[in-house]
Amino acid sequence: MSASRGREQVTIYTDDKVALRHAVTRYRQAMNASDLTSTETQPERRNYDKLTDHINRVRTEAQRFAAQQLERFRRWMASHEQHYAR
């Protein structure tokens, strides 16, 4: 079977009219990309996304903590600079 591309009408060429008529009248629900993925993989993807979000939050918090500690150490060194300069 082949079909021409048309906006308002289409021309279909086939060598089996009965099979074409059967295929056209058969009901099939339209599918989208989500329907094509396994329902078992969807929860895995959600878990992966949750874990990634958690890792990003932990990384951000660790960077903030490290910056605070570094600044605290710098202030301490500045206040004790004269003591260690002797």
N, CA, C and O of each residue as an XYZ file, in Angstrom:
344
protein
N       0.844     -1.166      0.000
C       0.000      0.000      0.000
C       0.885      1.223      0.000
O       1.962      1.208      0.596
N       0.452      2.280     -0.656
C       1.105      3.582     -0.564
C       0.016      4.632     -0.614
O      -1.099      4.374     -1.068
N       0.356      5.822     -0.140
C      -0.625      6.897     -0.113
C       0.062      8.186     -0.513
O       1.229      8.411     -0.195
N      -0.683      9.032     -1.219
C      -0.153     10.346     -1.557
C      -0.321     11.258     -0.353
O      -1.158     11.012      0.516
N       0.475     12.304     -0.311
C       0.334     13.264      0.781
C      -0.604     14.368      0.316
O      -0.368     15.019     -0.702
N      -1.638     14.557      1.057
C      -2.577     15.601      0.676
C      -3.189     16.243      1.892
O      -3.312     15.618      2.946
N      -3.571     17.482      1.744
C      -4.189     18.190      2.868
C      -5.696     17.958      2.919
O      -6.268     17.776      3.993
N      -6.324     17.965      1.764
C      -7.777     17.857      1.740
C      -8.266     16.510      1.230
O      -9.405     16.125      1.494
N      -7.430     15.800      0.513
C      -7.813     14.475      0.043
C      -6.561     13.639     -0.084
O      -5.452     14.161     -0.194
N      -6.752     12.351     -0.067
C      -5.641     11.430     -0.174
C      -5.987     10.370     -1.221
O      -7.139      9.955     -1.343
N      -4.987      9.949     -1.959
C      -5.157      8.869     -2.924
C      -4.370      7.683     -2.406
O      -3.174      7.791     -2.134
N      -5.046      6.547     -2.271
C      -4.416      5.342     -1.742
C      -4.323      4.311     -2.857
O      -5.286      4.054     -3.579
N      -3.133      3.729     -2.975
C      -2.901      2.670     -3.952
C      -2.664      1.367     -3.198
O      -1.809      1.299     -2.316
N      -3.432      0.326     -3.554
C      -3.284     -0.970     -2.885
C      -3.588     -2.099     -3.861
O      -4.302     -1.926     -4.849
N      -3.029     -3.240     -3.556
C      -3.351     -4.409     -4.362
C      -4.293     -5.345     -3.601
O      -4.650     -6.406     -4.112
N      -4.700     -4.963     -2.382
C      -5.616     -5.787     -1.590
C      -6.679     -4.883     -0.957
O      -6.528     -4.399      0.165
N      -7.744     -4.678     -1.706
C      -8.809     -3.771     -1.280
C      -9.491     -4.244      0.003
O      -9.842     -3.425      0.851
N      -9.679     -5.526      0.151
C     -10.351     -6.082      1.327
C      -9.502     -5.848      2.577
O     -10.028     -5.435      3.610
N      -8.199     -6.108      2.493
C      -7.307     -5.899      3.644
C      -7.244     -4.420      4.014
O      -7.196     -4.071      5.193
N      -7.244     -3.558      3.006
C      -7.230     -2.113      3.273
C      -8.501     -1.699      4.009
O      -8.444     -0.982      5.007
N      -9.634     -2.151      3.513
C     -10.914     -1.812      4.140
C     -10.940     -2.314      5.582
O     -11.417     -1.606      6.469
N     -10.437     -3.521      5.831
C     -10.382     -4.080      7.185
C      -9.466     -3.226      8.082
O      -9.818     -2.934      9.225
N      -8.309     -2.833      7.571
C      -7.353     -2.036      8.361
C      -7.913     -0.664      8.697
O      -7.690     -0.151      9.794
N      -8.628     -0.076      7.771
C      -9.174      1.267      7.991
C     -10.313      1.243      9.003
O     -10.465      2.182      9.785
N     -11.109      0.187      8.995
C     -12.257      0.136      9.901
C     -11.902     -0.375     11.290
O     -12.711     -0.263     12.210
N     -10.701     -0.937     11.459
C     -10.273     -1.454     12.760
C      -9.992     -0.268     13.698
O      -9.312      0.687     13.323
N     -10.522     -0.351     14.906
C     -10.334      0.728     15.886
C      -9.026      0.534     16.644
O      -8.767     -0.538     17.190
N      -8.213      1.569     16.671
C      -6.995      1.577     17.481
C      -6.917      2.911     18.197
O      -7.014      3.974     17.585
N      -6.742      2.832     19.494
C      -6.609      4.057     20.274
C      -5.262      4.702     19.957
O      -4.243      4.019     19.849
N      -5.271      6.018     19.811
C      -4.028      6.743     19.519
C      -3.067      6.608     20.687
O      -3.476      6.579     21.848
N      -1.796      6.528     20.364
C      -0.780      6.373     21.404
C       0.126      7.602     21.405
O       0.311      8.264     20.384
N       0.680      7.885     22.575
C       1.692      8.930     22.661
C       2.972      8.307     23.204
O       3.010      7.109     23.485
N       4.011      9.108     23.354
C       5.316      8.579     23.769
C       5.247      7.891     25.134
O       5.927      6.888     25.349
N       4.445      8.409     26.050
C       4.330      7.804     27.380
C       3.733      6.396     27.304
O       4.080      5.521     28.097
N       2.847      6.195     26.354
C       2.241      4.876     26.200
C       3.249      3.836     25.725
O       3.083      2.643     25.977
N       4.281      4.285     25.044
C       5.268      3.367     24.501
C       6.285      2.911     25.538
O       6.933      1.881     25.354
N       6.433      3.658     26.616
C       7.376      3.248     27.657
C       6.693      2.247     28.566
O       5.481      2.295     28.773
N       7.469      1.366     29.088
C       6.946      0.358     30.000
C       6.498      1.033     31.289
O       7.149      1.962     31.767
N       5.401      0.572     31.844
C       4.941      1.138     33.111
C       5.907      0.800     34.235
O       5.916      1.465     35.271
N       6.721     -0.237     34.035
C       7.710     -0.591     35.054
C       8.868      0.398     35.081
O       9.469      0.611     36.134
N       9.191      1.004     33.941
C      10.324      1.931     33.898
C       9.943      3.320     34.385
O      10.821      4.084     34.785
N       8.680      3.666     34.364
C       8.266      4.997     34.805
C       8.564      5.232     36.284
O       9.114      6.285     36.607
N       8.237      4.320     37.205
C       8.612      4.536     38.607
C      10.132      4.608     38.777
O      10.626      5.378     39.601
N      10.875      3.811     38.004
C      12.331      3.863     38.085
C      12.826      5.249     37.694
O      13.749      5.778     38.313
N      12.222      5.833     36.678
C      12.619      7.174     36.234
C      12.305      8.196     37.327
O      13.109      9.089     37.595
N      11.134      8.064     37.957
C      10.774      8.980     39.048
C      11.764      8.864     40.195
O      12.177      9.873     40.767
N      12.149      7.626     40.537
C      13.135      7.423     41.601
C      14.467      8.038     41.225
O      15.123      8.658     42.061
N      14.870      7.875     39.983
C      16.127      8.459     39.507
C      16.073      9.985     39.614
O      17.029     10.615     40.066
N      14.953     10.571     39.198
C      14.806     12.035     39.273
C      14.843     12.517     40.718
O      15.465     13.537     41.013
N      14.181     11.790     41.626
C      14.194     12.169     43.039
C      15.603     12.087     43.608
O      16.027     12.970     44.353
N      16.325     11.034     43.260
C      17.687     10.868     43.742
C      18.592     11.973     43.203
O      19.415     12.516     43.941
N      18.446     12.307     41.928
C      19.237     13.382     41.328
C      18.958     14.710     42.025
O      19.888     15.461     42.317
N      17.694     15.004     42.292
C      17.340     16.233     43.010
C      17.983     16.257     44.391
O      18.514     17.280     44.822
N      17.929     15.123     45.079
C      18.505     15.042     46.418
C      20.023     15.264     46.368
O      20.573     15.998     47.189
N      20.680     14.641     45.421
C      22.132     14.814     45.276
C      22.474     16.274     45.002
O      23.439     16.797     45.559
N      21.707     16.928     44.163
C      21.963     18.341     43.870
C      21.770     19.215     45.102
O      22.535     20.153     45.324
N      20.748     18.911     45.907
C      20.534     19.689     47.146
C      21.681     19.473     48.128
O      22.151     20.425     48.750
N      22.130     18.238     48.270
C      23.245     17.933     49.175
C      24.512     18.628     48.685
O      25.252     19.199     49.486
N      24.767     18.587     47.390
C      25.952     19.243     46.830
C      25.919     20.746     47.110
O      26.928     21.320     47.519
N      24.785     21.376     46.895
C      24.654     22.810     47.133
C      24.888     23.134     48.606
O      25.587     24.094     48.931
N      24.307     22.339     49.486
C      24.475     22.562     50.924
C      25.935     22.347     51.342
O      26.454     23.098     52.167
N      26.595     21.339     50.787
C      28.005     21.084     51.105
C      28.889     22.234     50.627
O      29.825     22.623     51.326
N      28.608     22.775     49.460
C      29.383     23.908     48.956
C      29.181     25.132     49.846
O      30.133     25.855     50.137
N      27.945     25.364     50.276
C      27.660     26.495     51.163
C      28.394     26.327     52.491
O      28.985     27.280     52.999
N      28.358     25.127     53.049
C      29.024     24.849     54.320
C      30.539     25.041     54.189
O      31.171     25.643     55.057
N      31.116     24.523     53.097
C      32.562     24.652     52.886
C      32.957     26.122     52.761
O      33.983     26.529     53.305
N      32.169     26.915     52.064
C      32.470     28.344     51.917
C      32.405     29.041     53.272
O      33.242     29.893     53.570
N      31.417     28.686     54.096
C      31.305     29.275     55.441
C      32.520     28.912     56.290
O      33.081     29.770     56.971
N      32.922     27.654     56.253
C      34.059     27.215     57.054
C      35.353     27.888     56.596
O      36.186     28.268     57.419
N      35.516     28.032     55.295
C      36.703     28.691     54.763
C      36.753     30.153     55.207
O      37.810     30.649     55.595
N      35.635     30.828     55.153
C      35.579     32.224     55.601
C      35.853     32.316     57.099
O      36.549     33.228     57.546
N      35.322     31.399     57.859
C      35.562     31.376     59.304
C      37.054     31.170     59.612
O      37.602     31.813     60.507
N      37.697     30.275     58.867
C      39.121     30.020     59.039
C      39.940     31.263     58.666
O      40.895     31.613     59.360
N      39.566     31.919     57.582
C      40.275     33.143     57.175
C      40.176     34.217     58.253
O      41.163     34.893     58.543
N      39.005     34.382     58.844
C      38.846     35.377     59.927
C      39.698     35.000     61.133
O      40.330     35.856     61.753
N      39.708     33.718     61.455
C      40.516     33.255     62.579
C      41.998     33.514     62.321
O      42.713     33.988     63.204
N      42.459     33.199     61.100
C      43.867     33.434     60.748
C      44.205     34.920     60.818
O      45.281     35.287     61.289
N      43.306     35.769     60.359
C      43.551     37.211     60.392
C      43.658     37.701     61.834
O      44.478     38.568     62.137
N      42.837     37.155     62.715
C      42.869     37.601     64.108
C      44.081     37.062     64.856
O      44.472     37.630     65.876
N      44.682     35.986     64.374
C      45.840     35.391     65.035
C      47.145     35.615     64.247
O      48.183     35.042     64.577
N      47.078     36.424     63.242
C      48.226     36.656     62.374
C      49.431     37.186     63.135
O      50.556     36.750     62.892
N      49.211     38.117     64.051
C      50.320     38.704     64.797
C      50.973     37.659     65.710
O      52.193     37.649     65.879
N      50.175     36.808     66.279
C      50.689     35.782     67.159
C      51.651     34.822     66.434
O      52.685     34.432     66.977
N      51.287     34.455     65.203
C      52.101     33.502     64.435
C      53.220     34.190     63.651
O      54.125     33.510     63.168
N      53.184     35.516     63.510
C      54.203     36.239     62.750
C      55.507     36.359     63.523
O      56.528     36.637     62.896
N      55.549     36.172     64.835
C      56.750     36.330     65.669
C      57.830     35.401     65.316
O      58.893     35.427     65.936
